[in-house]
Amino acid sequence: IAYRIGYMYQKGIGADVDIQKSIEWYSKAADIGSPDAMYQLGYIYRDSSSPYYNPSLSQKYFSDSLRLYLNNNYEDPNDGYTALRIGRFYHYGLGVERDIDKAIEYYTKAKELGYSVSMDKVNELQEEQSLAMMSIATTAAHLGRMFQNDTVAKAQSRIYHSDKKILRQEKKLKVEAVQAIDDYSQE
């Protein structure tokens, strides 16, 4: 009940939106072990535009919530809602390091257990992975061209500089030779 009251205050359902009261009710629910309340508290404290912004509290509530969801998943591996929630933690890096593969794993499990909305998340993540791979490949290709162009330019400049040095030395030798001839003819 405490979770639902907190949700009503957070969303303004049957009452005005009151985040402070929402936090109070979610905290009561979190104290008795509600992973959903902890999840909502994580989001409230994560909002950087809110006066309640607190990244360390956000991480704490998210990680505590994830721990409880993982425990629930262990106890009941056929709960699609729990699998969907766990997928979100890994998808968005909530209280845990972001892990696309684990997110896809849990979203797929949730879909198999009847949560078809999770398939949209799987498709979203797979598309994101494809875009990331294309971006990496494009960046690598650009870097390759830059290194190749840089190497060719350096090699060409070395050839030019070394040719220039040789030409300078030859000119110096010619000048010295002409001087020697002139010196000889004056004697």
Secondary structure, 3 states (H helix, E strand, C coil): CHHHHHHHHHHCCCCCCCHHHHHHHHHHHHHCCCHHHHHHHHHHHHCCCCCCCCHHHHHHHHHHHHHHHHHHHHHCCCCHHHHHHHHHHHHHCCCCCCCHHHHHHHHHHHHHCCCCHHHHHHHHHHHHHHHHHHHHHHHHHHHHHHHHHHHHHHHHHHHHHHHHHHHHHHHHHHHHHHHHHHHHHHC
